[in-house]
């Protein structure tokens, strides 16, 4: 009897180990396949984004060449404005870009290109011969180019118990009709999946234009979410001014007022489906380029 029981345990354990090994191999293969699919998908998405970005840059260059050709006297002044000492043929924007970009700040080469274009917008704003319509047309192109430098327009941070409110807010913002373009919004739950919750903080402003913090009383009881919001708010004062946005809905205004740290910000008062909400979102997106390239000043 005892011998039979020992045999049962021995062979039973072997059988169980085989099942576990088979399951591990099966899911390991699935994981590898899924990982490979994700790599391919991400690679395709990156290539697609790169193509769209390059096309946007070419469009801006063509727009600038047309302006500079019409006003011959602008190019020397533009070189001086950009502090370019390199000898460059008249109106050769591409060569000017190659000479200036290495010295510009930016998280990536793409962002330096967008920064270069944003500087030209600032230069043209000062020229009386350039009409506001021309500047606004270029500014919109540069703004769209800047948005292509980021993973998404916005990242939503919220208390864990506010996931339903955050998901609804994400859907509402993405469906808002802003200049015919959708606003891309990601939830903090999808940021840095599989990594320690606070490990990705240093990359937030490299991947998102705006960080939006959904402020309710539940934020008081989620230490990670509260700490994340406060740290990003402090960081934004020195490195990303104007890029942390507090979000409050009309029915939770009394909860928002209890958070002194966020009362220093002008909140996004998000009332679902209203013209006011859409107008606020429109202004944020229109100002994306100006906000990203604004020189931080903690004393303001």
Number of C-alpha atoms within 10 A of each C-alpha: 6 7 8 9 9 11 12 12 12 12 11 12 12 12 12 12 12 12 12 12 12 12 12 12 12 12 12 12 12 12 12 12 12 12 12 12 12 12 12 12 12 12 12 12 12 12 12 12 15 15 12 14 20 14 13 17 19 13 14 20 17 12 15 19 16 12 17 18 13 10 12 11 12 18 21 13 11 18 18 10 13 18 11 16 11 11 10 16 10 15 21 14 18 12 14 22 17 12 16 18 20 12 11 13 14 17 12 12 14 20 23 22 23 28 23 21 26 21 17 20 19 14 16 19 17 9 12 8 10 13 11 13 9 14 18 13 13 21 23 15 20 28 20 19 26 27 22 19 24 17 17 16 22 28 27 22 26 27 23 17 12 17 16 10 14 21 14 12 21 19 15 19 22 17 15 21 15 18 10 7 13 13 22 17 22 21 17 22 14 9 17 15 10 7 9 8 15 12 9 12 16 11 11 17 22 16 17 20 27 24 26 22 29 27 27 21 17 17 24 15 12 15 13 16 22 18 14 16 26 16 12 20 23 15 17 19 17 13 17 23 20 21 22 27 22 23 24 21 20 11 9 12 14 13 15 23 15 14 15 9 13 20 12 9 14 12 20 19 15 19 16 16 12 10 11 14 17 20 14 16 19 18 11 19 23 17 14 23 24 19 18 24 20 13 12 16 12 12 6 6
